[in-house]
Amino acid sequence: HQGLVLLLDRTEWQFGKTWVNILMLSVSVEGMSVPLFWRVYNKKGLSSQQERIDFMRSFFRYFPDLCITCLIGDREFIGKHWFSYLEQEARIPCLIRLRENLQVHYQGKQKPIKVYCRNVKMGQYSYKGCFQLCETNLHVWATHLRGEWLILGTTSKDLDAFAIYKQR
C-alpha cells in the first residue's frame, strides 16, 4: 500500500510594511500539489526548527491516521531537532534537497557534500553513500543537471529518491 507524499514549502512577501510568511504542507496527487495545511507568520525569514515541529504536531492533530511515504522539503528544512522529530516522534522518512556546500560527516571527516559527488556525470543518478548531518544518517543521491547539482538526502535508503522528488 502506497502512502501519501507530503510536500513542505515556505514562501514570503511584503504587504506594505508587514511581512507575510506562509509555511505550507501539501500532498502530491497525480502530478499536482494540493494544499492541506498552512500557517501564516508575521515575520521575515526562514521557519525555525521548533516552528516546523509545532506545525507538524498541529497537522497530525487534524490528520492523525494518514499513511505517509515521506515528507519532501527544500534546502532550508534541515536541523538536528527537526530531523529527530521526524524520525522519532512523527516516524516519517524525509527527503531533503541539500546545498552542495553543506558540510557532512563521513568516515570521521567533515567536508562539503559536493566533494563526494564530483565523479557524477551529467544526467547520471548515483547513490553516494550514507553521511551524517545534524546527527542523522542520510542516504545521499546526486545528479548533475545543466550546470547545477541536485543532491538529495533521505533518512530511508528504501526510497526511490529521484522518482519521489520529482513530485515536488
C-alpha positions as CSV (number, residue, x, y, z in Angstrom):
1,H,0.0,0.0,0.0
2,Q,1.5,3.3,-1.1
3,G,1.2,6.2,1.3
4,L,1.0,9.9,0.7
5,V,3.9,12.1,-0.3
6,L,3.8,15.3,1.7
7,L,5.5,18.5,0.4
8,L,6.7,21.1,2.9
9,D,7.3,24.6,1.5
10,R,7.6,28.2,2.6
11,T,7.0,31.5,0.9
12,E,7.1,35.1,2.0
13,W,6.3,38.5,0.7
14,Q,5.8,42.0,2.0
15,F,2.4,43.6,2.1
16,G,3.0,47.2,2.9
17,K,5.3,47.2,5.9
18,T,4.1,43.8,7.1
19,W,5.9,40.5,6.2
20,V,3.7,37.6,5.3
21,N,5.4,34.2,5.7
22,I,3.5,31.0,5.0
23,L,4.6,27.5,5.9
24,M,2.6,25.1,3.8
25,L,2.1,21.3,3.8
26,S,0.7,19.8,0.6
27,V,0.1,16.4,-0.7
28,S,1.2,15.2,-4.2
29,V,-1.7,13.9,-6.2
30,E,-1.3,12.9,-9.9
31,G,1.4,15.5,-10.6
32,M,-0.3,18.3,-8.6
33,S,0.4,19.7,-5.2
34,V,-2.8,20.0,-3.2
35,P,-2.6,22.3,-0.1
36,L,-3.7,20.5,3.1
37,F,-2.4,22.7,6.0
38,W,-0.7,26.0,6.4
39,R,0.2,28.6,9.0
40,V,0.9,32.3,8.5
41,Y,3.7,34.0,10.4
42,N,4.1,37.8,10.6
43,K,7.9,37.7,10.1
44,K,10.6,37.7,7.5
45,G,12.9,34.8,7.0
46,L,13.1,31.0,7.5
47,S,11.0,29.0,9.9
48,S,12.7,27.7,13.0
49,Q,13.0,24.0,13.8
50,Q,10.6,24.5,16.7
51,E,8.1,26.3,14.4
52,R,8.2,23.4,12.0
53,I,7.8,20.8,14.7
54,D,4.8,22.7,16.2
55,F,3.4,23.0,12.7
56,M,3.6,19.2,12.1
57,R,2.2,18.4,15.5
58,S,-0.8,20.6,14.8
59,F,-1.2,18.9,11.4
60,F,-1.3,15.5,13.0
61,R,-4.0,16.6,15.4
62,Y,-6.2,17.2,12.4
63,F,-5.0,14.2,10.3
64,P,-3.9,11.6,12.8
65,D,-4.2,8.4,10.7
66,L,-2.5,9.2,7.4
67,C,-0.2,6.7,5.9
68,I,2.8,8.8,4.8
69,T,5.5,7.5,2.4
70,C,7.7,10.6,3.1
71,L,8.0,14.3,3.6
72,I,9.8,16.2,0.9
73,G,11.5,19.5,1.7
74,D,13.9,22.0,0.2
75,R,17.4,23.0,1.3
76,E,16.1,25.2,4.2
77,F,14.4,22.4,6.1
78,I,17.4,21.0,7.9
79,G,18.3,20.8,11.6
80,K,19.1,18.3,14.4
81,H,15.9,18.8,16.4
82,W,13.8,18.8,13.2
83,F,15.3,15.5,11.9
84,S,15.0,14.0,15.3
85,Y,11.3,14.9,15.5
86,L,10.6,13.4,12.0
87,E,12.4,10.2,12.9
88,Q,11.4,9.5,16.5
89,E,8.1,11.2,17.1
90,A,6.4,11.6,13.7
91,R,8.1,8.4,12.2
92,I,8.2,9.9,8.8
93,P,11.1,9.4,6.4
94,C,12.2,12.7,4.9
95,L,13.7,13.5,1.6
96,I,15.6,16.8,1.6
97,R,17.4,18.6,-1.2
98,L,20.9,19.5,0.1
99,R,23.0,22.6,-0.7
100,E,26.2,21.5,-2.5
101,N,28.4,23.3,0.1
102,L,26.6,21.7,3.1
103,Q,29.1,20.2,5.5
104,V,28.5,16.4,6.2
105,H,30.4,13.9,8.2
106,Y,31.8,10.7,6.6
107,Q,34.3,8.3,7.9
108,G,35.4,10.7,10.7
109,K,35.9,13.7,8.3
110,Q,33.7,16.8,7.7
111,K,33.6,18.0,4.1
112,P,31.1,19.7,1.7
113,I,28.8,17.1,0.2
114,K,29.8,18.2,-3.3
115,V,33.3,16.7,-2.7
116,Y,31.6,13.2,-2.7
117,C,29.6,13.9,-5.8
118,R,32.4,15.1,-8.2
119,N,32.5,12.0,-10.2
120,V,28.8,12.0,-11.1
121,K,28.4,12.7,-14.8
122,M,25.7,14.9,-16.3
123,G,22.3,13.2,-16.2
124,Q,23.7,10.2,-14.2
125,Y,21.8,9.3,-11.0
126,S,24.2,8.0,-8.4
127,Y,23.9,6.7,-4.8
128,K,26.8,8.3,-2.9
129,G,26.5,6.6,0.4
130,C,25.4,7.2,4.0
131,F,26.5,10.5,5.5
132,Q,25.9,12.1,8.9
133,L,24.2,15.5,9.0
134,C,22.8,17.0,12.2
135,E,23.4,13.7,14.0
136,T,21.1,12.0,11.5
137,N,22.2,9.4,8.9
138,L,21.2,10.5,5.4
139,H,21.5,8.3,2.3
140,V,22.7,10.7,-0.4
141,W,21.9,10.6,-4.1
142,A,23.3,13.0,-6.7
143,T,23.0,14.0,-10.3
144,H,24.4,16.9,-12.3
145,L,21.9,18.9,-14.3
146,R,22.8,21.7,-16.7
147,G,25.4,23.4,-14.5
148,E,23.9,22.7,-11.1
149,W,23.9,19.8,-8.7
150,L,20.7,18.1,-7.5
151,I,21.8,16.4,-4.2
152,L,19.1,14.6,-2.2
153,G,19.4,13.2,1.3
154,T,16.9,10.7,2.7
155,T,16.5,9.0,6.1
156,S,15.3,5.9,4.3
157,K,17.6,4.1,1.8
158,D,14.4,2.3,0.5
159,L,13.0,5.5,-1.1
160,D,13.5,6.0,-4.8
161,A,14.8,9.5,-4.1
162,F,14.7,11.0,-7.6
163,A,11.3,9.5,-8.6
164,I,9.8,10.8,-5.4
165,Y,11.5,14.2,-5.5
166,K,10.0,14.8,-9.0
167,Q,6.7,15.1,-7.2
168,R,7.9,18.3,-5.6
